[in-house]
């Protein structure tokens, strides 16, 4: 369904998916093996999905800046988000991530997750993009 047919609503609601209004066909998945692969996938495909440990209160109450909490669990991938870009702020590399917590969380619903820290919080363990037609 298109964004116009089913606009994103950053709050809990009822699913209104209509299979008869699909416009794309799933072709394949591409998985990233590491953070270098992730950067290449962002450049080529524009967005990637990933699992992340968001169980810490530092993540729950994130407001701004580059999130960098090494006490997270590498294997506790309890939440999925989208990476939509990457950059650097005050010498810290980050992944720009879109969350589903709503626009009152983080930076209008987005966060900057530390990048190039050996897959901190499991960011590179289950990272992929969908190829569609």
C-alpha positions in Angstrom: 0.0 0.0 0.0 1.2 3.5 -0.7 1.9 6.1 2.0 -1.2 8.0 0.8 -3.4 4.9 1.2 -2.0 4.0 4.6 -0.1 6.8 6.2 2.3 6.1 9.1 0.8 6.8 12.5 3.3 6.9 15.4 0.8 5.5 17.9 -0.9 2.2 18.7 -3.8 1.4 16.3 -5.6 -1.2 14.3 -3.9 -2.7 11.2 -5.7 -1.5 8.0 -3.6 -3.5 5.5 -5.4 -4.4 2.4 -3.7 -7.2 0.3 -5.6 -6.1 -2.8 -3.8 -2.7 -2.7 -0.2 -4.0 -2.8 2.0 -2.3 -5.3 5.3 -4.2 -4.9 6.5 -7.8 -5.0 9.1 -9.2 -2.6 12.2 -10.5 -4.5 15.0 -11.2 -2.0 16.8 -10.3 1.3 20.3 -9.0 1.5 22.1 -9.4 4.9 24.9 -7.3 6.2 27.9 -9.1 7.6 29.4 -6.1 9.4 29.1 -2.3 9.8 31.0 -1.7 6.5 28.4 -3.8 4.7 25.7 -1.8 6.4 27.1 1.5 5.0 27.2 0.1 1.5 23.6 -1.2 1.8 22.4 2.3 2.9 24.1 3.9 -0.1 22.7 1.3 -2.5 19.2 0.6 -1.1 18.5 3.6 1.1 17.2 1.9 4.2 18.0 -1.3 6.2 16.2 -3.1 9.1 18.1 -4.2 12.2 17.7 -5.8 15.6 19.0 -4.0 18.7 19.1 -4.3 22.4 16.9 -1.5 23.7 16.3 -3.0 27.2 18.4 -0.4 29.0 16.7 2.7 30.5 19.4 4.8 28.8 17.8 3.8 25.5 14.2 4.2 26.8 14.9 7.7 27.9 17.1 8.8 25.0 16.6 12.4 23.9 19.5 13.5 21.7 23.2 13.1 20.9 25.0 9.9 19.9 23.7 7.0 21.9 26.7 5.0 23.2 26.1 2.6 26.1 28.5 -0.3 26.0 26.7 -2.1 28.9 24.0 -3.3 26.5 23.7 -7.0 25.6 25.1 -8.0 22.3 22.6 -11.0 22.0 19.4 -9.4 23.4 17.9 -8.2 20.1 14.6 -7.2 21.6 13.5 -4.5 19.2 13.7 -3.7 15.4 14.2 -0.3 13.8 15.3 1.1 10.5 18.6 2.7 9.6 18.1 5.5 7.2 21.5 7.2 7.1 24.8 7.7 8.9 27.1 10.6 9.8 29.4 12.0 12.5 28.7 14.4 15.4 31.5 15.9 17.5 33.9 13.2 16.4 31.5 10.3 17.0 30.3 8.2 14.1 26.6 7.3 14.2 23.8 5.5 12.4 20.6 7.5 12.0 17.8 5.3 13.0 14.0 5.6 12.8 12.2 4.1 15.7 8.5 3.2 16.2 8.2 4.8 19.7 6.5 7.9 18.3 7.7 11.4 17.7 8.0 12.3 21.4 10.9 9.8 21.8 14.4 10.8 20.9 14.9 13.3 18.1 11.3 13.4 16.7 11.2 9.6 16.7 14.8 9.2 15.4 18.1 8.4 17.2 21.8 8.4 16.5 23.3 5.1 17.4 27.1 4.9 17.8 28.7 3.4 14.7 32.0 1.4 14.2 32.2 0.1 17.8 32.4 -3.6 17.0 28.6 -4.0 16.5 27.7 -2.5 19.8 24.3 -3.6 21.1 24.1 -6.3 18.4 23.5 -3.7 15.6 25.3 -5.8 13.0 24.0 -9.3 14.0 20.6 -9.3 12.2 20.7 -6.5 9.7 19.1 -6.7 6.2 17.3 -5.0 3.5 14.4 -6.2 1.3 14.6 -6.2 -2.5 11.3 -5.4 -4.1 10.0 -5.1 -7.6 
